Amino acid sequence: MKKIIFLPFIFFITVTLVTAQIRGQPGYENTLWTGIGQDLDAKNNDNRTAFRWQGFTDTFQARVDVSNLVIDTMLQWNADADYDADDNLSGLLFKYEDSDVNFIFTPFENLNLAMGTYLNWKVGPAPSHDADSWESGYHIAQGDLKSGNPGNEKVTGAAYYPNYYAIKALAARYTYKELLQIGTSIPSGTNTDDLVANVGVKLTPVERLALGFAYNGLFEKDGDIYFGGTFLITDAIKLDFYSAFDNIGGKSDNGITAFGAACKFNLKALTLRPESGFNFFEENDYTPAWYIGIKADYNLTSKMIIGAWTSYASGSRDESWDDSSASKNYIGGYIFNIRATFDYLYDRSNKFSAAFEYETLTSYLNTDYNFSMLGFYWTHLF
């Protein structure tokens, strides 16, 4: 089976672009979400098209610094709306949904030793894809393409950039001023008989240029290599570029090569970031996958920010379907997504947000799906 991760073409106007999962400073944060939406599969399964209340999601994150130790944790609980066979609200289903915890110890200056479930240490830029699980955006369905192979998921294709070297892992990294970061990790699931390691390097040779390299799966036969960089053209224009090579040295016809770039424009209150990416498959029967998009955010006032994100991606059709009469209606599939956001910074401790998202996709079976969601957030900082 090919290892394929779908990534949409993305247009996104949002409050902030968050690239780190650890809180920037000690403190506590709680986000309460509620919303109404239509299940992506509901229309296809039973012709139910009405919006339904989805319940509540509460996410708590805390960072505590104790001497040379940073402890950062995230907990999520859901109170999902429960509906009976007649589609009537019957109550709330309480469910512990997710948790992450990270420990980062600094025994010496510039040296970090870490153990965590969501470290997500990164060394370069990557396509805009979802919010981190620590953010309120995690609690509304994200408009990302599904991962899988033709005949296995609703949509097929990929745009894959593994610019991290530590997520669920034991890890260490060393930084030298703003010039160099070098790190390694032992990811969850490895063992002493078949050791796997990841490595990452970030270099800033000059003030306006940063370069990143990551190898995930060192000592494996199907590792992933990432190259990326950021070049500050002017104070207002920044260029990101990245490439990835997936399943290096793996099984025959199992490799994926990906390229992408983005350019961010800071125009006073307005920020724009168009981007695009392409995937090419070693399997000759697979057509390339691609996405293209733009995101932006606009500060209406010092307290109000509006945003939007739209995305389109397609590709990864298996041309061997052409030789199968049973598969004559199969296609590669596509997905389109648009999301609008509004944030109101009430004071230094409270932020109120709203987000509307619409997604439509055509599956590899040439079946249409539609999904929409309206969500409301209250984030409180302690």
C-alpha positions as CSV (number, residue, x, y, z in Angstrom):
1,M,0.0,0.0,0.0
2,K,1.2,3.4,-0.8
3,K,1.7,5.8,2.1
4,I,-0.3,8.9,0.9
5,I,-1.3,11.9,2.9
6,F,-3.7,14.3,1.2
7,L,-3.2,18.0,1.4
8,P,-5.6,20.6,0.1
9,F,-5.1,23.7,-2.0
10,I,-5.6,26.3,0.7
11,F,-6.9,29.8,0.8
12,F,-7.0,30.8,4.5
13,I,-7.6,34.1,6.2
14,T,-7.2,33.6,9.9
15,V,-6.2,35.4,13.1
16,T,-2.8,33.9,13.5
17,L,-0.7,31.3,11.7
18,V,0.4,29.0,14.5
19,T,3.4,26.9,13.7
20,A,4.4,25.8,17.2
21,Q,2.4,23.6,19.6
22,I,4.0,24.6,22.9
23,R,2.6,27.7,24.5
24,G,5.0,30.6,24.1
25,Q,5.0,31.4,27.8
26,P,3.8,29.9,31.1
27,G,0.0,30.1,31.7
28,Y,-3.3,28.4,31.2
29,E,-5.7,28.5,28.3
30,N,-9.2,27.1,27.9
31,T,-11.3,27.0,24.7
32,L,-15.0,26.1,24.7
33,W,-16.6,25.3,21.3
34,T,-20.1,24.7,20.1
35,G,-21.5,24.6,16.7
36,I,-24.1,23.3,14.2
37,G,-23.2,21.3,11.1
38,Q,-24.1,18.7,8.6
39,D,-22.2,15.4,8.7
40,L,-20.2,14.8,5.6
41,D,-21.6,11.3,5.1
42,A,-25.2,12.0,6.3
43,K,-26.6,13.1,2.9
44,N,-25.0,10.2,1.1
45,N,-26.2,7.6,3.7
46,D,-29.8,8.6,4.5
47,N,-30.6,11.8,2.6
48,R,-30.5,13.8,5.9
49,T,-29.5,17.3,5.0
50,A,-30.6,19.5,7.9
51,F,-28.1,21.2,10.1
52,R,-27.8,19.6,13.6
53,W,-26.3,20.9,16.8
54,Q,-23.0,19.2,17.4
55,G,-22.7,19.7,21.2
56,F,-19.7,21.1,23.1
57,T,-16.0,20.6,23.0
58,D,-13.7,21.9,25.8
59,T,-10.0,22.1,25.5
60,F,-7.6,23.0,28.3
61,Q,-3.9,23.7,27.8
62,A,-1.4,24.6,30.5
63,R,2.3,25.4,30.5
64,V,4.3,25.4,33.7
65,D,8.0,26.3,33.9
66,V,9.9,24.9,36.9
67,S,13.5,25.8,36.9
68,N,15.0,24.2,33.8
69,L,11.8,22.1,33.1
70,V,8.9,23.0,30.8
71,I,5.7,21.0,31.2
72,D,3.0,21.6,28.6
73,T,-0.2,19.6,28.4
74,M,-3.5,19.7,26.5
75,L,-6.8,17.9,27.5
76,Q,-9.9,17.7,25.5
77,W,-13.4,16.6,26.5
78,N,-16.5,16.4,24.3
79,A,-20.2,16.6,25.2
80,D,-21.5,15.4,21.8
81,A,-25.1,15.8,20.8
82,D,-26.7,12.4,20.7
83,Y,-29.6,11.8,18.2
84,D,-32.0,8.9,18.1
85,A,-33.1,6.9,15.0
86,D,-35.7,9.6,14.2
87,D,-33.0,12.2,14.2
88,N,-34.3,13.8,17.4
89,L,-31.9,15.1,20.1
90,S,-31.9,12.6,22.9
91,G,-29.1,14.0,25.1
92,L,-25.4,14.6,25.4
93,L,-22.7,11.9,25.1
94,F,-19.7,12.8,27.3
95,K,-16.4,11.6,25.9
96,Y,-12.8,12.0,26.7
97,E,-11.4,12.9,23.3
98,D,-7.7,13.6,23.3
99,S,-4.7,14.6,25.3
100,D,-1.1,15.5,24.8
101,V,1.7,16.2,27.2
102,N,5.3,17.4,26.7
103,F,8.3,17.6,29.0
104,I,11.3,19.7,27.9
105,F,14.3,19.8,30.1
106,T,17.3,22.2,29.6
107,P,20.3,20.9,31.5
108,F,22.7,23.3,29.8
109,E,22.2,26.4,27.8
110,N,21.0,25.8,24.3
111,L,20.4,22.0,24.9
112,N,16.9,20.6,25.2
113,L,16.0,17.1,26.2
114,A,12.3,16.2,25.6
115,M,9.7,13.5,26.0
116,G,6.3,14.2,24.5
117,T,3.2,13.1,22.6
118,Y,3.1,16.3,20.5
119,L,6.5,17.9,20.4
120,N,6.2,18.6,16.7
121,W,9.7,20.1,16.5
122,K,10.0,21.6,13.0
123,V,12.9,22.8,10.9
124,G,11.3,24.6,8.0
125,P,8.1,25.7,6.2
126,A,5.4,23.5,5.0
127,P,2.0,23.9,3.3
128,S,-0.8,25.4,5.4
129,H,-2.6,22.3,6.7
130,D,-5.0,22.2,9.6
131,A,-4.5,23.8,12.9
132,D,-2.3,22.2,15.5
133,S,-4.3,20.1,17.9
134,W,-3.6,22.7,20.6
135,E,-5.6,25.4,18.7
136,S,-9.4,26.0,18.7
137,G,-9.4,25.3,15.0
138,Y,-8.8,21.6,15.9
139,H,-12.4,21.4,17.0
140,I,-14.1,22.2,13.8
141,A,-13.7,19.8,10.9
142,Q,-10.7,20.9,8.8
143,G,-11.0,21.0,5.0
144,D,-8.1,18.6,4.4
145,L,-8.0,15.8,1.8
146,K,-8.3,12.2,3.1
147,S,-5.3,10.0,3.1
148,G,-5.4,6.7,1.2
149,N,-5.1,4.9,-2.1
150,P,-7.5,4.6,-5.0
151,G,-10.5,2.5,-4.0
152,N,-9.6,3.0,-0.3
153,E,-10.7,6.5,0.7
154,K,-13.3,9.0,-0.5
155,V,-10.6,11.0,-2.3
156,T,-7.1,10.1,-3.3
157,G,-3.9,12.0,-3.8
158,A,-1.2,13.7,-1.7
159,A,0.9,16.7,-1.1
160,Y,3.3,15.7,1.6
161,Y,6.0,17.7,3.4
162,P,7.4,16.1,6.6
163,N,9.2,19.1,8.0
164,Y,9.3,17.8,11.6
165,Y,11.7,15.4,13.3
166,A,10.0,15.0,16.6
167,I,6.3,14.5,17.4
168,K,5.6,11.5,19.6
169,A,9.1,10.8,20.7
170,L,12.1,11.0,23.0
171,A,14.1,13.8,21.6
172,A,17.1,16.2,21.9
173,R,18.1,19.3,20.2
174,Y,20.9,21.8,20.3
175,T,20.7,25.4,19.2
176,Y,23.5,27.9,18.7
177,K,22.2,31.5,18.8
178,E,20.0,32.0,15.7
179,L,22.4,30.3,13.4
180,L,22.0,26.5,14.0
181,Q,19.5,24.0,15.3
182,I,20.3,20.3,15.2
183,G,18.1,17.6,16.7
184,T,17.3,13.9,16.8
185,S,14.5,11.8,18.2
186,I,13.5,8.2,18.8
187,P,9.8,8.0,17.7
188,S,7.1,6.1,19.4
189,G,6.9,2.5,18.3
190,T,10.5,1.7,17.6
191,N,12.4,-1.1,19.4
192,T,16.0,-2.0,20.0
193,D,15.9,-4.9,17.5
194,D,14.9,-2.5,14.7
195,L,15.9,0.9,15.9
196,V,14.4,3.9,14.1
197,A,15.5,7.5,14.5
198,N,14.7,10.9,13.0
199,V,17.1,13.8,12.5
200,G,16.6,17.5,11.8
201,V,18.9,20.5,11.0
202,K,18.0,24.2,10.6
203,L,20.6,26.6,9.4
204,T,20.4,30.4,9.1
205,P,23.6,31.3,7.2
206,V,22.5,34.9,6.6
207,E,19.9,37.1,8.3
208,R,17.3,36.8,5.5
209,L,17.7,33.1,4.7
210,A,16.8,29.9,6.8
211,L,17.3,26.4,5.5
212,G,15.9,23.2,6.9
213,F,16.5,19.4,6.5
214,A,14.8,16.5,8.1
215,Y,15.1,12.7,7.7
216,N,12.3,10.7,9.3
217,G,13.0,6.9,9.5
218,L,16.8,6.7,9.7
219,F,17.9,3.1,9.5
220,E,14.5,2.2,7.9
221,K,14.1,1.1,4.3
222,D,11.3,3.6,3.6
223,G,12.3,6.8,5.2
224,D,11.2,10.3,4.3
225,I,13.5,13.2,3.4
226,Y,12.5,16.9,3.6
227,F,14.3,20.0,2.3
228,G,12.9,23.5,2.8
229,G,13.8,27.1,3.2
230,T,12.5,30.6,3.9
231,F,13.9,33.7,2.1
232,L,12.9,37.2,3.3
233,I,12.9,39.1,0.0
234,T,12.0,42.4,1.6
235,D,10.6,43.2,5.0
236,A,7.1,42.7,3.6
237,I,7.6,39.7,1.3
238,K,8.7,36.3,2.4
239,L,9.2,33.2,0.1
240,D,8.8,29.7,1.4
241,F,9.9,26.6,-0.6
242,Y,9.9,23.0,0.3
243,S,10.3,19.5,-1.2
244,A,9.9,16.0,0.2
245,F,10.8,12.5,-0.9
246,D,8.6,9.8,0.7
247,N,9.4,6.1,1.1
248,I,13.0,6.4,0.1
249,G,14.5,3.0,-0.5
250,G,11.1,1.3,0.1
251,K,9.3,-1.2,-1.9
252,S,9.3,-0.9,-5.7
253,D,7.0,1.7,-7.1
254,N,6.2,3.1,-3.7
255,G,8.0,6.4,-3.7
256,I,6.4,9.9,-3.7
257,T,8.2,13.2,-4.7
258,A,6.6,16.5,-3.7
259,F,7.4,20.1,-4.4
260,G,5.7,23.3,-3.1
261,A,6.2,27.0,-2.5
262,A,4.4,29.9,-1.0
263,C,4.9,33.7,-0.9
264,K,3.7,35.8,2.0
265,F,2.9,39.5,1.6
266,N,2.5,41.7,4.7
267,L,0.5,44.7,3.5
268,K,0.0,46.6,6.7
269,A,-3.4,45.3,8.1
270,L,-3.6,42.7,5.3
271,T,-1.6,39.5,5.0
272,L,-1.8,37.3,1.9
273,R,-0.1,33.9,1.3
274,P,-0.7,32.1,-2.0
275,E,0.8,28.7,-2.3
276,S,0.9,25.6,-4.4
277,G,2.2,22.1,-4.4
278,F,2.6,19.0,-6.6
279,N,3.1,15.3,-6.0
280,F,4.6,12.8,-8.4
281,F,4.4,9.0,-7.8
282,E,6.8,6.3,-8.6
283,E,3.9,4.1,-9.5
284,N,3.5,4.7,-13.2
285,D,-0.3,4.2,-13.1
286,Y,-0.8,7.1,-10.7
287,T,-1.4,10.6,-12.1
288,P,0.2,13.5,-10.2
289,A,-1.7,15.1,-7.4
290,W,-1.7,18.9,-6.9
291,Y,-3.2,21.7,-4.9
292,I,-3.2,25.5,-5.2
293,G,-4.4,28.1,-2.8
294,I,-4.2,31.4,-0.9
295,K,-4.8,32.5,2.6
296,A,-5.1,35.9,4.1
297,D,-6.0,37.8,7.2
298,Y,-7.2,41.4,7.8
299,N,-7.2,43.4,10.9
300,L,-10.4,45.5,10.9
301,T,-9.4,47.1,14.2
302,S,-6.9,46.3,17.0
303,K,-9.6,44.0,18.5
304,M,-11.4,42.6,15.4
305,I,-9.9,40.3,12.8
306,I,-11.6,38.7,9.8
307,G,-10.4,35.8,7.8
308,A,-11.1,33.2,5.1
309,W,-9.5,30.1,3.7
310,T,-10.4,28.3,0.5
311,S,-8.8,25.2,-1.0
312,Y,-8.8,23.0,-4.0
313,A,-6.8,19.8,-4.7
314,S,-7.1,16.9,-7.1
315,G,-5.2,14.0,-8.7
316,S,-3.7,10.6,-7.9
317,R,-6.0,8.8,-10.3
318,D,-5.0,5.1,-10.9
319,E,-5.0,4.8,-14.7
320,S,-5.1,1.0,-14.4
321,W,-8.8,1.5,-13.7
322,D,-9.2,2.2,-17.5
323,D,-8.5,-1.5,-18.1
324,S,-11.2,-2.7,-15.7
325,S,-14.9,-2.6,-16.7
326,A,-15.9,-2.8,-13.1
327,S,-13.9,0.4,-12.4
328,K,-15.0,2.4,-15.4
329,N,-16.6,5.1,-13.3
330,Y,-13.6,5.6,-11.0
331,I,-11.9,9.0,-11.0
332,G,-9.1,10.6,-9.0
333,G,-11.4,12.8,-7.1
334,Y,-11.2,16.4,-6.0
335,I,-12.0,18.5,-3.0
336,F,-13.0,22.2,-2.6
337,N,-13.1,23.9,0.8
338,I,-13.8,27.5,2.0
339,R,-13.8,28.8,5.5
340,A,-14.5,32.2,6.9
341,T,-13.5,33.4,10.4
342,F,-14.1,36.3,12.7
343,D,-12.2,37.0,16.0
344,Y,-13.0,39.6,18.6
345,L,-10.3,40.2,21.2
346,Y,-12.5,41.3,24.1
347,D,-9.6,41.9,26.5
348,R,-6.2,40.5,27.3
349,S,-7.9,37.3,28.8
350,N,-10.9,36.6,26.5
351,K,-11.3,36.1,22.8
352,F,-14.6,35.3,21.0
353,S,-14.5,33.6,17.6
354,A,-16.8,32.3,14.9
355,A,-16.0,30.2,11.9
356,F,-18.1,29.0,9.0
357,E,-16.8,26.2,6.7
358,Y,-18.1,24.6,3.6
359,E,-16.6,21.6,1.9
360,T,-17.6,19.6,-1.2
361,L,-15.8,16.7,-2.6
362,T,-16.2,14.1,-5.4
363,S,-14.9,10.7,-4.4
364,Y,-12.9,8.2,-6.4
365,L,-16.3,6.5,-7.0
366,N,-17.6,9.8,-8.6
367,T,-19.9,10.3,-5.6
368,D,-20.5,13.8,-4.3
369,Y,-20.3,14.8,-0.6
370,N,-21.1,18.1,1.0
371,F,-20.4,19.3,4.5
372,S,-20.8,22.6,6.3
373,M,-20.3,23.8,9.9
374,L,-20.8,26.9,11.9
375,G,-18.8,27.0,15.0
376,F,-18.4,29.4,18.0
377,Y,-15.4,29.7,20.3
378,W,-14.6,31.3,23.6
379,T,-11.0,31.2,24.6
380,H,-10.0,32.3,28.1
381,L,-6.4,33.0,29.2
382,F,-5.6,32.6,32.9
